[in-house]
């Protein structure tokens, strides 16, 4: 198992795993996202053709949290607000592990690697957004071990995009039944 930064040769593999984990079309602009300033995409793979997992994160531009949370801005604690205003807020936007490799420690390793990458890029506060639905395992224990605490629950975070058909959620059962669970961590 190796962890590397994303390169375009992995695009089809990452897109397929993202479609499986989040729903078809959720990462429709993968190359653009990976090329954004302040973004990082880390992949875990076996050999040259077997993708096991990936994590996507970025350091948001100053005052970028409102756009990232699609206008569903919860009350911000002072330290998160300050980091957002300063452009020092790192966001781990997605973590996906192939079903055959879950509960193998790969998600934990990816979050640790992305944590270090974002801190190296200037983040002094981090938030992580996880999708919680009836079919998604709970990550509270893992996140607690990594020093993160639950910050907010956004019960309709993906609903508008999901209902509009912008992506096809793998957990949708007639209507959107997912919520976003936001974790936070202070680095400095």
C-alpha positions in Angstrom: 0.0 0.0 0.0 1.3 3.4 -1.0 0.0 6.9 -0.5 0.7 9.5 -3.2 -0.6 12.8 -4.4 -3.2 12.4 -7.2 -2.2 12.5 -10.8 -4.5 12.5 -13.8 -3.8 8.8 -14.5 -5.9 8.0 -11.5 -8.9 10.1 -12.5 -11.1 7.2 -13.7 -10.3 5.2 -10.5 -11.0 8.1 -8.2 -14.2 9.0 -10.0 -15.5 5.4 -9.8 -14.8 5.2 -6.0 -16.3 8.7 -5.5 -19.4 7.6 -7.4 -19.7 4.5 -5.3 -19.1 6.3 -2.0 -21.0 9.6 -2.5 -23.2 9.1 -5.6 -22.7 9.3 -9.3 -21.7 12.8 -10.3 -20.7 14.1 -6.9 -17.1 14.6 -8.1 -17.9 15.5 -11.7 -15.2 18.1 -11.9 -12.4 16.1 -10.4 -9.5 17.5 -12.4 -10.7 21.1 -11.8 -11.0 20.4 -8.1 -7.6 18.8 -7.8 -6.0 21.8 -9.6 -7.6 24.5 -7.4 -5.2 26.6 -5.5 -4.8 25.3 -2.0 -6.2 21.9 -2.8 -4.7 18.4 -2.2 -5.9 15.0 -3.3 -4.1 12.0 -1.7 -4.7 8.5 -3.0 -3.9 5.2 -1.5 -3.2 2.4 -3.9 -1.8 -1.1 -4.4 0.5 -1.4 -7.4 -0.2 0.7 -10.5 -3.9 0.0 -11.0 -5.7 -0.7 -7.7 -7.1 2.4 -6.0 -8.0 1.6 -2.3 -8.9 5.0 -1.0 -8.6 8.8 -1.4 -9.0 12.0 0.5 -9.6 15.5 -0.8 -9.0 18.7 1.1 -8.0 22.3 0.8 -7.1 25.4 2.6 -10.0 27.7 2.0 -9.4 31.3 0.7 -10.1 34.1 3.2 -13.9 34.1 4.0 -14.4 31.0 2.0 -16.4 28.9 4.5 -19.8 30.4 3.6 -19.4 29.3 0.0 -18.0 25.9 1.0 -21.0 25.3 3.2 -23.3 26.4 0.4 -24.9 29.2 2.5 -25.8 26.9 5.4 -23.4 28.7 7.6 -23.9 27.7 11.2 -22.9 29.8 14.1 -19.2 30.0 14.0 -17.0 29.7 17.1 -14.5 32.6 17.3 -11.5 30.5 16.4 -13.1 29.0 13.3 -14.3 32.5 12.2 -10.9 34.0 12.7 -9.2 31.2 10.7 -11.8 31.6 8.0 -11.2 35.4 7.8 -7.4 34.8 7.7 -7.5 32.1 5.0 -6.1 29.6 7.5 -9.0 27.2 7.6 -8.3 23.7 6.3 -11.2 21.5 5.2 -11.0 17.8 4.6 -13.8 17.7 2.1 -14.0 14.0 1.2 -12.6 10.7 2.4 -13.5 7.4 0.6 -12.3 3.9 1.2 -13.3 1.1 -1.1 -15.8 -1.3 0.6 -13.3 -4.2 0.5 -10.8 -2.2 2.4 -12.9 -0.5 5.1 -12.0 -1.1 8.7 -8.3 -1.5 7.7 -7.1 1.8 9.1 -6.9 3.4 5.6 -9.4 6.2 6.4 -7.5 7.0 9.6 -4.2 7.1 7.8 -5.7 9.4 5.0 -7.1 11.8 7.5 -3.7 12.0 9.2 -1.9 12.5 6.0 -4.4 15.2 4.8 -4.2 16.9 8.2 -0.4 17.2 7.9 -0.6 18.4 4.3 -3.2 21.1 5.1 -1.2 22.3 8.2 1.9 22.4 5.9 -0.1 24.6 3.5 -0.9 27.1 6.3 -4.1 25.8 8.0 -4.2 26.3 11.8 -7.8 25.1 12.2 -9.3 22.1 10.5 -12.9 21.0 9.8 -13.9 17.7 8.3 -17.3 17.0 6.6 -18.7 13.5 6.7 -21.9 12.3 5.1 -24.0 10.4 7.6 -26.9 8.3 6.3 -28.4 4.9 7.2 -25.8 3.1 5.1 -22.7 5.0 6.2 -20.6 3.8 9.1 -20.3 6.1 12.1 -16.9 7.8 12.4 -17.2 9.4 15.8 -14.7 7.1 17.5 -12.1 7.4 14.8 -12.4 11.2 14.7 -12.1 11.4 18.5 -8.9 9.4 18.4 -7.5 11.9 15.9 -8.3 14.8 18.1 -11.5 16.1 16.3 -14.7 16.9 18.0 -18.3 17.1 16.6 -19.0 20.7 15.8 -22.3 20.8 13.8 -24.9 18.7 12.1 -26.4 20.0 8.9 -29.4 17.8 8.2 -30.1 19.2 4.7 -26.6 20.0 3.4 -26.8 18.0 0.2 -30.6 18.1 -0.2 -30.9 20.9 -2.8 -28.2 19.4 -5.1 -29.5 15.9 -4.6 -33.1 16.8 -5.2 -32.1 18.8 -8.3 -30.4 15.7 -9.7 -26.9 17.3 -9.7 -25.6 14.0 -8.4 -27.3 10.7 -7.7 -26.7 9.8 -4.0 -26.1 6.2 -3.4 -28.1 6.4 -0.2 -31.1 8.2 -1.5 -34.4 6.4 -0.7 -37.1 8.5 -2.4 -35.8 11.7 -0.9 -32.5 12.9 0.6 -31.9 11.2 3.9 -28.3 12.3 4.5 -26.9 14.9 6.9 -23.5 16.5 7.0 -21.6 16.0 10.2 -18.9 18.6 10.7 -15.9 17.9 13.0 -13.3 20.5 14.0 -9.8 20.6 15.4 -7.6 23.4 16.5 -4.0 22.9 15.5 -2.4 26.1 17.0 
